[in-house]
Amino acid sequence: MAEGNWKTIAAKIAAQIESGELAPGTRLPSGDALARSMDVNRNVVHRALEELQRGGLVVRRQGSGTLVTERSKKSYGRIALLVDGYSAVHNFPSGDLLRGIQDRIGEEKTLLIADSKHDPALEARHFRRLLKEADGILLYACAPDRSAALSALLSEGYPVVAIDRLPQGVSIDTAVTDNRGTVQHVVTSLIEGGHRQIGFLGLHKPTYTSVMERHEGYCTAMSAAGLDPESLVRWLPEGATVSQPIFERIIRDTILGLRHEAEPITALFCVEDCLGCAAVVACDRLGLDIPSDLEIATFIDWHPMTLTRPWNVRRIVQRKYELGYAAADLLLDRIASPSRPPKSVRIGADINTTDVDFQESASLTATKRNPTNEGHFT
């Protein structure tokens, strides 16, 4: 007589797990193999495995099958994304990132989202609350003094994966953009295109590993070409509250100063969106043509049309979908194997080169090709 009751099958497998017959990390036979061995329909086995997963006894992973979980902790069937501030204007967290996370977790987990609002105390409270509500946290935040609260979570073996920014002083799984390699490639391309004086513009954020890695990539490319990088680096103070007009004026004055050096800059690398957008406005006000007078390369994760003429700017765009997918994959793996060593996944970025021909073709009054693109790397 076939064992047709899924509860009976789930109880049998649970007993094998609890007795140690099925050790943590053991991969169970496929659903078809289990169905044949128990002489039941595969749908019955599927229902039993779903119940075991809900109870935290097994984890079902795409491409890996069903594994006996190494955790005795209760499974909530949820993971959390903790960010440090929603912003529709800044496209944070981006829809692509959320879609990547959701595509990876599928129906395996439900996604919760929490916002720390740039408040380290609130972030610490979220840590304590999510410990009791979610099986793990995707951390897309960077409060510099959160290390104690985060270290406490990690010391308990709680699964956490950092996205984009690496927390300091802790050993943790990370899914990040290859900031250093991407910037090194972009700056090297500018040098190969004939630029020798390439400025660097950044907001000084020493606790943001993404910012510091971009600075390292710039310095590496410049030094490799025998150029002096530090003399052209300009850091603006981070955290100062100023109006947009004043901010744009600061950027304008910075560019003006770099353009009046003994050897003026002919290209400018901007670390992030707000700097790149302000630099384009500043060039308009200074009467500088982009890219013939000054070529600009910038990270831009906002909508490209936040730039007045995006086709004239070399845009570096993070692959947010891949970032979200990789982070979720790391977290599910960490939940299944909490004792494994930390892993880091680095993902490249998309580089959209300048295309002044597009500007001409898009113009209703254009009558001929713009020759200013000649001699510039595209």
C-alpha positions in Angstrom: 0.0 0.0 0.0 1.4 3.4 -1.0 2.3 5.9 1.7 0.0 8.7 0.4 -0.1 10.9 3.5 2.4 13.8 3.1 2.3 14.3 6.9 3.5 10.7 7.4 6.4 11.3 4.9 7.4 14.6 6.5 7.4 13.0 10.0 9.5 10.1 8.8 12.2 12.4 7.2 12.0 14.7 10.3 12.7 11.7 12.6 15.7 10.8 10.5 17.1 14.3 10.8 16.5 14.6 14.5 18.1 11.2 15.1 21.2 12.2 13.2 20.6 9.6 10.5 20.4 12.5 8.1 23.3 14.8 9.1 23.3 18.6 8.6 24.3 19.4 5.0 23.1 16.1 3.7 21.5 16.4 0.3 18.3 14.5 0.1 17.4 12.4 -3.0 15.5 14.1 -5.7 11.7 14.3 -5.4 11.3 11.7 -8.1 13.7 9.3 -6.3 11.9 9.8 -3.0 8.6 9.2 -4.6 9.8 6.0 -6.1 11.3 4.7 -2.9 8.2 5.5 -1.0 5.8 4.4 -3.7 3.9 7.7 -3.7 3.1 10.4 -6.2 5.8 13.1 -6.5 3.3 15.8 -5.5 2.9 14.2 -2.1 6.7 14.3 -1.6 6.8 17.9 -2.8 4.2 18.8 -0.2 6.1 17.0 2.6 9.4 18.8 1.7 7.5 22.1 1.7 6.4 21.4 5.3 10.0 20.4 6.3 11.3 23.6 4.9 8.7 25.7 6.8 9.9 24.0 9.9 13.5 24.9 9.2 14.6 21.2 8.9 15.6 21.4 5.2 16.4 24.1 2.7 15.5 23.7 -1.0 18.0 25.6 -3.2 17.8 26.0 -7.0 20.5 24.0 -8.6 21.5 22.3 -5.4 18.5 20.3 -4.5 17.2 19.8 -0.9 19.7 20.0 1.9 19.3 19.2 5.6 19.8 22.6 7.3 22.6 23.1 9.7 20.5 25.4 11.8 18.3 24.3 14.7 16.8 27.7 14.9 13.2 28.2 13.9 12.7 29.2 10.3 10.4 32.2 9.7 10.3 31.8 5.9 11.4 35.4 5.5 14.5 37.4 4.8 14.9 41.2 5.3 16.5 44.0 3.3 17.7 46.8 5.6 18.5 50.1 3.9 19.6 53.4 5.3 17.1 55.6 3.6 14.4 55.3 0.9 14.8 57.9 -1.9 12.7 57.9 -5.0 14.8 60.8 -6.4 18.0 58.8 -6.0 16.4 55.5 -7.1 17.3 53.8 -3.8 16.8 51.0 -3.3 16.4 50.5 -7.1 13.7 48.4 -8.7 16.4 46.3 -10.4 18.0 45.4 -7.1 14.7 44.4 -5.6 13.8 42.4 -8.7 17.2 40.6 -8.5 16.6 39.7 -4.9 13.0 38.5 -5.6 14.0 36.4 -8.6 16.6 34.6 -6.5 14.4 33.9 -3.5 11.3 33.1 -5.6 8.8 31.4 -3.5 11.4 30.1 -1.1 11.3 33.2 1.2 9.2 36.3 1.6 11.1 39.6 1.4 10.7 42.2 4.2 12.1 45.8 3.8 13.2 48.0 6.7 14.5 51.6 6.6 16.9 52.9 9.3 16.5 56.5 8.0 20.2 57.2 8.5 19.8 56.7 12.2 22.3 54.2 13.8 20.1 53.7 16.9 17.1 52.9 14.7 19.3 50.5 12.7 20.3 48.7 15.9 16.7 48.4 16.9 15.9 46.9 13.4 18.7 44.4 14.0 17.1 43.2 17.2 13.6 43.1 15.8 14.6 41.3 12.5 16.5 38.7 14.5 13.1 37.5 15.7 11.2 37.9 12.4 13.6 36.9 9.5 16.0 34.2 8.8 18.7 36.6 7.6 19.4 40.2 6.6 20.6 41.8 3.4 22.3 44.9 4.7 22.4 47.9 2.3 23.4 50.5 4.9 26.5 52.1 6.2 26.1 53.8 9.6 29.8 54.1 10.7 29.1 53.3 14.4 26.9 50.2 13.8 29.8 47.7 14.3 28.8 46.7 17.8 25.2 45.8 16.9 26.3 44.0 13.7 29.1 42.2 15.5 26.6 40.9 18.1 24.4 39.5 15.3 27.3 37.8 13.6 28.7 36.4 16.8 25.4 34.6 17.3 25.7 33.1 13.8 22.9 35.1 12.4 23.1 35.3 8.6 23.9 38.7 7.2 25.1 39.7 3.7 26.4 43.3 3.0 25.5 44.8 -0.3 27.8 47.4 -2.1 29.4 48.7 1.1 31.7 46.7 3.3 31.2 47.1 7.1 34.5 47.7 8.9 35.9 45.4 11.5 33.7 42.4 10.8 34.0 39.3 8.7 30.9 39.0 6.5 29.5 37.8 3.2 29.5 40.6 0.6 28.1 41.3 -2.8 29.7 44.5 -4.2 30.4 46.3 -7.5 34.0 45.9 -8.7 34.6 49.6 -8.0 38.3 49.5 -8.1 38.6 47.6 -11.3 35.8 49.5 -13.1 37.3 52.9 -12.3 40.8 51.8 -13.2 39.4 50.6 -16.6 37.6 53.9 -17.2 40.5 56.1 -16.3 42.9 54.0 -18.3 40.6 54.4 -21.3 40.6 58.2 -20.8 44.4 58.1 -20.8 44.5 56.0 -23.9 42.2 58.5 -25.5 44.8 61.2 -25.1 44.0 62.7 -21.6 46.9 63.3 -19.3 45.4 65.7 -16.7 42.4 63.9 -15.3 40.7 65.3 -12.2 39.1 63.4 -9.4 36.0 64.7 -7.6 34.5 63.0 -4.6 32.6 63.5 -1.4 34.9 62.5 1.5 33.4 59.3 2.9 36.2 57.3 4.5 33.8 54.8 6.0 32.2 54.0 2.5 34.4 51.3 1.0 32.8 51.9 -2.4 34.1 55.5 -2.4 37.6 54.6 -1.3 37.9 51.8 -3.8 37.0 54.2 -6.6 39.7 56.5 -5.4 42.1 53.6 -5.4 41.1 52.6 -8.9 41.8 56.2 -10.1 45.2 56.4 -8.4 46.2 53.0 -9.8 45.4 53.9 -13.4 47.1 57.3 -13.1 50.2 55.9 -11.5 50.5 53.1 -14.0 50.7 55.7 -16.7 53.4 57.6 -14.9 51.0 60.5 -13.9 50.7 62.1 -10.5 47.1 61.4 -9.2 47.0 63.1 -5.9 47.6 66.6 -7.2 44.3 66.4 -9.1 42.2 64.9 -6.4 39.5 67.1 -4.8 37.5 65.9 -1.8 34.4 67.8 -0.8 33.2 67.5 2.9 30.5 65.0 3.3 27.5 65.7 5.5 27.5 69.5 5.1 23.9 70.8 4.6 23.8 73.3 1.8 21.2 74.2 -0.8 21.5 72.8 -4.4 22.5 76.2 -5.8 25.4 76.5 -3.3 26.4 72.9 -3.9 26.5 73.5 -7.7 28.5 76.7 -7.1 31.1 74.7 -5.1 31.4 72.2 -7.9 31.7 75.0 -10.4 34.5 76.7 -8.4 36.3 73.3 -8.0 36.3 72.7 -11.7 37.3 76.3 -12.4 40.3 75.8 -10.1 41.3 72.6 -11.8 41.0 74.3 -15.2 43.4 77.1 -14.1 46.2 74.8 -12.9 49.5 75.2 -14.8 48.3 72.1 -16.8 44.5 72.3 -16.9 42.4 69.1 -16.6 40.9 67.9 -19.8 38.9 65.1 -18.2 37.1 64.7 -14.8 36.1 61.5 -13.0 33.2 62.0 -10.5 32.6 59.4 -7.8 28.8 59.6 -7.7 25.6 60.9 -9.2 25.2 64.2 -7.4 28.8 65.2 -8.4 28.4 64.2 -12.0 25.1 66.0 -12.5 26.4 69.1 -10.8 29.6 69.0 -12.9 27.6 69.0 -16.1 25.6 72.1 -14.9 28.9 73.8 -13.9 30.4 73.2 -17.3 27.3 74.8 -18.9 27.8 77.9 -16.7 31.5 78.0 -17.4 31.0 77.8 -21.1 32.8 74.5 -21.3 31.7 72.1 -24.1 31.4 68.4 -23.1 33.3 66.4 -24.2 35.5 68.5 -26.4 36.6 71.0 -23.6 36.2 68.6 -20.7 35.3 64.9 -20.8 33.3 63.7 -17.8 33.0 60.2 -16.5 30.7 59.5 -13.5 28.9 56.8 -11.6 25.2 57.4 -12.3 22.6 55.2 -10.7 19.9 57.8 -11.0 17.8 58.1 -14.1 20.2 59.1 -17.0 18.0 62.1 -17.9 19.0 63.7 -14.6 22.0 64.6 -16.7 21.1 67.5 -19.1 22.9 65.7 -22.0 23.6 62.1 -20.9 25.0 61.1 -24.3 27.9 63.5 -23.8 29.0 61.9 -20.5 30.7 58.6 -19.9 28.3 57.0 -17.5 29.2 54.1 -15.2 26.1 52.2 -14.1 26.1 49.5 -11.4 24.4 46.2 -12.3 21.8 46.3 -9.6 19.9 43.3 -10.7 23.0 41.1 -10.6 24.0 42.7 -7.3 20.6 41.8 -5.7 20.5 38.3 -7.2 24.1 37.6 -5.9 23.4 39.0 -2.5 20.2 36.9 -2.1 22.1 33.8 -3.3 24.8 34.4 -0.7 22.3 34.8 2.0 20.4 31.6 1.2 23.7 29.8 1.1 24.7 31.3 4.5 21.3 30.2 6.0 21.9 26.6 4.7 25.6 26.5 5.7 26.2 29.0 8.6 29.7 27.6 9.4 31.3 28.1 6.0 33.9 30.9 5.6 32.7 34.3 4.4 32.5 34.8 0.6 32.7 38.0 -1.5 31.2 38.4 -4.9 32.3 41.3 -7.1 30.3 42.3 -10.1 31.4 44.6 -13.0 29.6 47.7 -14.0 28.2 48.9 -17.4 30.1 51.7 -19.0 28.1 53.9 -21.4 30.6 55.9 -23.5 30.1 59.3 -25.0 28.0 59.6 -28.2 27.8 63.1 -29.4 26.6 61.8 -32.8 23.4 60.8 -30.9 23.1 64.4 -29.7 23.2 65.6 -33.4 20.8 63.0 -34.6 18.4 63.9 -31.8 18.5 67.6 -32.5 15.8 69.0 -34.7 18.1 71.7 -36.0 21.2 69.6 -36.7 22.5 69.9 -40.2 25.9 68.1 -40.0 27.9 65.8 -37.8 29.6 67.2 -34.8 33.3 66.8 -35.2 34.2 67.2 -31.6 34.1 63.4 -31.0 37.2 62.9 -33.0 40.2 62.0 -31.0 38.1 60.9 -28.0 37.8 57.4 -26.7 34.3 55.9 -27.3 
